[in-house]
């Protein structure tokens, strides 16, 4: 599996974070809409190869945030700006962990580069359970970082008429820590797939 294709699925979360980081609560609803559009674009892009669990999650989560931000007034938009990133990451983490127990979400990406005859291999399923669990933990850890940032350095606050969207705590917890976590997940995915690039060979070695 190419981990880069999996990272592409996180693009809606990145789009939402970038917009909210730059403009705070004033564009929280628009940021959520932009994330939905991005997720839909990914669904269209991957339509012929099957709709991804992550893309559907993005549409539902950010669609909900858009409704909250537009219909709930200033307070709701401020909540979306401050805690939307953390909540979205937490929901995605739960979906990823749940998929690991049923149908690992990473299989949808792995099947794009693994021959079909290996898709039902026990090794293929086992490796993807681990990858999906790793990313679930990564997203939950990222959620904690985002939520702490929302509390310590709220993007929705206003100081002297200026949106406070770029404080040091926000920069560290919304970008540096998440980037480090994503990098760790990326490297873990590479390590897990490196030893099982050929599921048949891996199964033979174990047997």
N, C-alpha and C positions, 0 to 999 in steps of 0.2 A: 504493500500500500504506500502511496505517496502522501506523506503527512501534509504536504502543502495543500492538497485538495480538501483535507479536513479543515485546515486553518481558514480556507476560503469561506467555509460555512459559517464562520464566526464574524464575517464582515458586517452583518446588520448590527451586532453588538458594538462593533468598532465605530460604525457610522453614528449611531446614537450617542456614544460617549464623546466623540469629537465635537458634535454640534452642541451638546449640552455643556461641554467643557468651555467652549468658546463664548456661548451666549446665555447660559443659565436658564432660569425658569421662563424667561420671555419667549423661548422657542421650544419648550419641552414637548408640546404637542406636535410641532412640525418635525422635531427630531425623531419622535416615535413614528410619524408617517414616513419619513425618509428611511427608517429602518425597515418598515413594512414593505416599502417599494423595493428595497434592496433584497429582502428575503424572497419576494415574489419574482424578482429578476433571476435569482438563483434557481428557483423552482422551474421557471421557464427554460433556463439554460440546461438543467438536468432532467427536463421532462421526459426525454426519450429513454433515459437510463433509470427512471423511477424517482419519485419525490422523496426527498430526504427528511428524516425525522427532525433534524435541526432546523431546516427551512420552515417546516410547519410550525415548530415551536416559536420561531422568530415572528411569524405572521400573527400568531395568537397572542403572544406576550406583548409585543409592541403595538398591536392593534388595540389591546386592552388599555395600554398606557395612553394611547392617543385619545381614546374615549374619555378616560379619567381627566387628562390634562385639559381637553377642550370643554368638557361638560361640568367639571368640578370647580371651575373658577381659579383664582390666584393661588389659594392654599393648596389645591390639588396639583396644579402645575409645579408649584415649588416642591412638593413631595416627590413628584416624578423626576424633577431635576436633581434632587438631593439623594434619593434612594432608589430611583429607577434602575440605575446600573447594577447596584447590588442585588436588587430583587430579580432582575432579568437573569443575572448570572446564577443566582440560587435556583431559580426555576429550571434553567438549562442543566445545571448540575444534577438536580433530582431526576430529570428526564434521562440524562446519560446513565446514571447509576441504575435506574429502573430498567433501561434497555439492556444493560449488561446481564440482567437476570432473565430476560426474555429473548429479545433479538438485538444483539449489540449494534448500536447505531453505526459504529465504525465499519461494520460489514458492508454497508451501503457504499462506502468509499473504497474499501478493499476490493470489492467485486469489479471495480473499474479497471484493475490492473492484474487481477488473479484469474487464471483460466477457470471456466465454469465447472469443470470436473472436480475442482478442489473446494467448491463453495460449501459442501456439506461434510467436509472432512472434520473430524473431531479436533484436530490441531488448529485448523482455520477458525473454528468457533471458539476454542479455548484462548487463542491469542487475541481475538477481537473482544472477548469478555474482559480480558486484562486491559486492553487499550481503552475500552469504553469506561471501565472503572477508574482508570488513571485520569481520564479527562473529566469524569464526574467529580473526582476529588479536587482536581485543579480548579474547576469552575466554582465549587463550594468555597475553596480557600480564597479565590478571587472575589467572591460575593462578600465574604467577611471583610476584605480589604476595602472594597467599594463602600460598604455600609458604614465602616468606621470613618472613611473619608467624608461621607455625607453628614456624619455627626460632628466631626472636628472642623471641617472646612466646607460648609454647604455651598454648593454652586448656585442655589436659589436665593441666597441672601443678598441684600443690597446694603452697601456701605457708602455713604456720601453720594448716593445717586448712581453708583457704578456697580455693576454685577461683580460679585466676588467669585470668579470662576477659576482662578489660577493661583491659589495659595500654595505654599510649600507642602502642607499636609496632603492637599488634593493632588498635587503633582506626584508625590511619592506613592500614595495609596491607590490613586486611580490609574497611574501609568507605569511607574517603575516596578512596583510589586507585581501587578498583573502581567507585565511583559516578562518578568523573570519566571513567573509561574507558567506562562504559555511556552516559554523556551524549554523549561523543564519537561512539560508535557510532550513537546515536539521531540526532544532527545529520547524520552522514554519510549515514544512510539517508534522512533527509528531503531532503538535497541531491540524492541519486541519483534518488529517485523524483519529485522536483519537475520534473526535465527530461524525464521519460519517463512522465508520468501518462497520456498517450495514446500508446501504442506505435506506432500507425499514423502519427500526426503526426510523431513522432520519426524514424521510418524514412523518411518523405517528406523531412524536412529533411536527412537524411544522404545520401539518394539523388540 
